[in-house]
Amino acid sequence: MAQTTRQAATELAPADDAVNALGLTGYAARPLTTGDAHAVFELMAESEVEAVGEVIIEEADIVGDWQRPSFEIARHSIGVFDGKRLVGYAEVYRGRWADAAVAIGHRGRGIGTALAQWTQRLSRRDGSGLVGMPVPEGSVGEQLLQALGYEVLWTSWVLAMPAGKHIEPHPVTAGYSIRAADGDADHRAAHHVIDEAFLEWSEREPESFDDFAAGSVLRPGFEPWHLRLMVDPGGAVVAVSLLMTNGELAYVAKLAVHRDQRGRGLARALLVDSFAVAREHGASRSELSTDSRTGALGLYQKVGMEVTSLWRHWAIDTSGQA
């Protein structure tokens, strides 16, 4: 049963208790604000370079996530500060999906453990019963979560189409066509296809259109050509690819095909189209990620993509915690 607002506020306030309860000194903690987005980006980028050798996240990802209507930054985030510098951070979306990072020079002082425990308290408060996050294979974060009793639920891979590698063309099924999204009706049709497809294998509640829009068409840097639609002979949207770009990098954030349209090569055709359009707009590198729940790894390898890093989703049951 979810706790009342008064109970939740008592459990989590003041924010410093999430850190200082473990006896840490010399740090301050508070909920984050939208003005902290760049500092969080720098913190996460530092961790990614250490773990996988490159920066995967963009500041626009953080901004997009934080502007979702269902995410309340004052209730769902915390930052740990050494003076004015952010040295640790955590957030939890819908009581289930966590992200966290600790500055390299401040590890080994209990900050990571305190943040993990804070995410568990939020999971209990918001009634999820499970909280977890993806971390790179062999990383400091993975070692910490394993030591804290978290378990692996699934494996994810980041794949890239190497720069300059030829993309084999793939014909679009007769009667079908691919175009850029154009306006609200297309955005809503794309959301419907993506959400239904992802709900088939992910354990989550349906995503509202407003949350989808915050991280896609309202995300900083979005352009209409980023949202690619496959339409059937009757004009209905049956498959979707959502691109995100950062300089010379294009990232396919979502690729989905309506259940009754599968087996016709639509996903592969849409993927090849997305990479080709991205190259036309200056991208020299194309990436995406997939995980062991989807069974799609082989599709991406068939078009020439190569695995560049492996991540595992570690989670812990919070339903029985006191």
C-alpha positions in Angstrom: 0.0 0.0 0.0 1.3 3.4 -0.9 2.2 5.7 2.0 0.5 9.0 2.7 2.1 12.2 1.6 2.8 13.1 5.3 4.5 9.8 5.9 6.6 10.1 2.8 7.7 13.6 3.7 8.7 12.4 7.2 10.7 9.5 5.8 12.7 11.5 3.3 13.2 14.9 5.0 15.5 16.6 5.4 17.3 15.5 2.3 20.7 15.4 4.1 19.5 12.4 6.1 20.0 10.3 3.0 23.7 10.9 3.2 24.4 11.8 6.8 22.6 8.8 8.3 25.7 6.8 7.2 28.0 9.1 9.2 29.4 11.1 6.2 30.8 14.5 7.0 31.8 17.4 4.9 28.9 17.1 2.4 25.5 18.7 1.9 22.5 17.2 0.1 19.4 18.7 -1.4 16.8 17.9 -4.1 18.1 19.0 -7.6 16.7 21.8 -9.7 16.5 22.2 -13.5 19.6 24.4 -13.2 21.6 21.4 -12.1 21.2 19.5 -15.5 24.6 20.4 -16.8 26.4 19.4 -13.6 24.5 16.0 -13.7 25.6 15.6 -17.3 29.2 16.2 -16.4 29.0 13.8 -13.5 27.5 11.0 -15.6 29.8 11.7 -18.6 32.8 11.2 -16.3 31.5 7.9 -15.2 30.8 6.7 -18.7 34.2 7.6 -20.0 35.8 5.7 -17.2 33.5 2.6 -17.7 33.1 2.4 -21.5 35.6 4.8 -22.9 33.1 7.4 -24.4 30.3 9.7 -23.4 26.9 8.1 -24.3 24.5 10.5 -22.5 23.6 14.0 -23.7 22.5 16.9 -21.5 19.3 16.9 -23.7 18.5 13.4 -22.4 18.5 14.8 -18.8 16.5 17.9 -19.7 14.0 15.7 -21.6 13.6 13.3 -18.7 13.2 16.0 -16.2 10.5 17.8 -18.1 8.2 14.8 -18.1 4.9 15.7 -16.3 5.1 12.6 -14.1 8.6 13.5 -12.9 8.8 15.9 -10.0 12.4 16.9 -9.6 12.0 18.2 -6.0 10.5 14.8 -5.0 12.4 12.4 -7.3 16.0 13.6 -7.2 18.8 14.3 -4.8 22.3 15.8 -5.2 25.3 15.5 -2.9 27.6 18.6 -2.9 31.1 19.3 -1.8 30.8 23.0 -1.4 29.2 24.2 -4.6 30.3 21.2 -6.6 27.9 18.3 -7.4 29.8 15.1 -6.5 26.9 12.6 -6.3 23.4 12.4 -7.7 20.4 10.1 -7.9 16.9 10.1 -9.3 14.0 7.7 -9.4 11.3 7.7 -12.0 7.9 6.2 -11.1 9.5 4.6 -8.0 11.2 2.0 -10.2 13.8 3.4 -12.7 16.9 4.9 -11.0 20.0 6.7 -12.3 22.9 7.6 -10.1 26.6 8.6 -10.3 29.4 9.6 -7.9 32.4 11.7 -8.9 35.6 9.6 -9.2 37.5 11.6 -6.7 34.8 11.2 -4.0 34.3 7.4 -4.2 35.0 5.1 -1.3 33.3 7.5 1.2 29.9 5.9 1.3 28.1 8.3 -1.1 27.1 5.6 -3.5 25.7 3.4 -0.8 23.8 6.3 0.7 22.3 7.2 -2.7 21.3 3.5 -3.4 19.5 3.4 0.0 17.8 6.7 -0.9 16.5 5.2 -4.2 15.1 2.3 -2.2 13.3 4.6 0.2 11.7 6.3 -2.8 10.7 3.0 -4.2 8.9 2.1 -1.0 7.4 5.6 -0.7 6.0 5.4 -4.3 4.8 1.9 -4.0 6.9 0.3 -6.8 8.3 -2.6 -4.8 11.4 -2.8 -7.1 14.0 -0.3 -8.0 17.1 -0.7 -10.3 19.3 0.8 -12.9 21.5 -0.1 -15.9 25.3 0.0 -15.3 28.2 -0.9 -17.5 29.7 -4.4 -17.2 32.6 -4.5 -14.7 32.1 -0.9 -13.6 32.4 0.5 -10.1 28.6 0.9 -10.1 28.1 -2.7 -10.9 30.4 -3.8 -8.1 28.6 -1.6 -5.6 25.1 -2.8 -6.6 26.2 -6.4 -6.4 27.7 -5.9 -3.0 24.4 -4.3 -1.8 22.4 -7.3 -2.8 21.0 -6.2 -6.1 20.4 -8.9 -8.8 20.7 -8.8 -12.6 17.3 -8.7 -14.4 18.5 -8.3 -18.0 21.5 -7.5 -20.2 21.7 -4.6 -22.7 24.1 -3.9 -25.6 25.0 -0.6 -27.2 25.7 -1.2 -30.9 27.2 1.1 -33.5 27.4 1.2 -37.3 31.1 1.9 -37.8 32.0 5.1 -39.6 32.2 4.7 -43.3 30.7 1.2 -43.3 28.3 0.6 -46.2 24.7 0.1 -45.3 23.0 -2.5 -47.4 19.8 -1.1 -48.8 16.6 -2.9 -47.8 13.5 -2.7 -49.9 10.3 -1.3 -48.4 7.4 -3.8 -48.7 5.2 -3.0 -51.6 2.4 -0.5 -50.7 4.3 0.8 -47.6 6.3 4.0 -47.4 8.5 5.9 -45.0 8.2 9.6 -44.2 9.0 12.1 -41.4 6.3 12.8 -38.8 4.3 15.9 -39.4 2.3 17.4 -36.5 0.4 16.3 -33.4 -1.6 13.5 -35.0 1.6 11.8 -36.3 3.3 12.3 -32.9 0.3 10.6 -31.1 0.2 7.8 -33.7 4.0 7.2 -33.1 3.5 7.1 -29.4 0.7 4.6 -29.7 2.8 2.2 -31.8 5.9 2.6 -29.6 4.1 2.2 -26.3 2.1 -0.9 -27.3 5.2 -2.6 -28.7 7.4 -1.9 -25.7 4.7 -3.0 -23.2 4.8 -6.5 -24.7 8.1 -7.2 -22.9 8.7 -4.4 -20.4 7.3 -4.5 -16.9 6.0 -1.0 -16.6 2.8 1.0 -16.7 1.7 2.6 -20.0 3.5 5.8 -20.8 1.3 8.9 -21.2 1.6 10.9 -24.4 2.9 13.9 -22.5 5.7 11.9 -21.0 6.6 10.5 -24.4 6.6 14.0 -26.0 8.8 15.4 -23.3 11.6 13.0 -24.1 11.1 13.1 -27.9 9.4 15.8 -29.9 9.9 18.4 -27.1 13.4 17.3 -26.3 16.0 20.0 -27.0 17.4 19.7 -30.5 14.4 17.7 -31.9 13.8 18.1 -35.7 10.8 16.6 -37.6 13.0 14.2 -39.6 14.1 12.6 -36.3 10.7 10.8 -36.1 10.5 8.3 -39.0 7.1 6.7 -39.7 6.3 3.6 -41.8 2.8 3.8 -43.1 0.7 1.0 -44.6 -1.2 1.2 -47.9 -4.1 2.8 -46.1 -1.9 5.5 -44.6 -1.9 4.1 -41.0 1.3 4.3 -39.0 2.5 0.8 -38.4 6.2 1.2 -37.4 8.3 4.0 -35.9 11.9 5.0 -35.5 12.9 7.8 -33.2 16.3 9.3 -33.9 18.4 11.6 -31.6 21.4 13.4 -32.9 24.4 15.0 -31.3 26.9 16.4 -33.8 28.1 13.6 -36.0 26.3 10.9 -33.9 22.8 9.6 -34.6 21.2 7.4 -32.0 18.1 5.3 -32.7 16.3 5.7 -29.3 13.2 3.7 -30.3 12.3 1.2 -33.0 8.9 -0.4 -32.9 6.6 -2.3 -35.3 2.9 -3.0 -34.6 2.4 -6.6 -33.7 0.2 -7.5 -36.6 2.7 -6.0 -39.1 5.8 -8.1 -38.1 7.5 -10.5 -40.4 7.5 -8.2 -43.4 10.9 -6.7 -43.0 9.5 -3.3 -41.8 11.9 -2.9 -38.9 15.0 -3.5 -41.0 13.8 -1.2 -43.7 13.0 1.5 -41.2 16.4 1.1 -39.5 18.3 1.3 -42.7 16.3 4.4 -43.7 17.0 6.0 -40.3 20.8 5.5 -40.7 20.7 6.8 -44.3 18.7 9.9 -43.4 21.1 10.6 -40.5 24.0 10.4 -42.8 22.3 12.8 -45.2 22.2 15.2 -42.2 25.8 14.9 -41.4 26.0 12.0 -39.0 29.1 9.8 -39.5 28.2 7.3 -36.7 24.9 5.6 -35.9 24.1 3.8 -32.7 21.3 2.2 -30.7 20.8 -0.1 -27.8 18.8 -3.2 -27.2 18.4 -5.7 -24.4 17.9 -9.4 -23.8 14.1 -9.1 -23.4 13.6 -8.0 -27.0 15.4 -10.7 -29.0 16.4 -8.0 -31.5 20.2 -8.2 -31.2 20.5 -10.4 -34.3 18.5 -7.9 -36.4 21.0 -5.2 -35.7 24.0 -7.3 -36.3 22.6 -8.4 -39.6 22.7 -4.8 -40.9 26.3 -4.5 -39.9 26.2 -3.1 -36.4 28.8 -4.0 -33.8 28.5 -4.2 -30.0 30.5 -1.4 -28.4 29.5 -1.9 -24.7 27.5 -4.2 -22.5 25.3 -3.0 -19.6 23.3 -5.0 -17.0 20.1 -3.9 -15.3 20.6 -4.5 -11.5 17.5 -4.3 -9.3 16.5 -5.0 -5.7 13.1 -5.8 -4.1 11.9 -3.0 -1.9 8.5 -4.4 -1.1 9.5 -6.1 2.1 11.9 -3.6 3.5 11.1 -1.9 6.8 
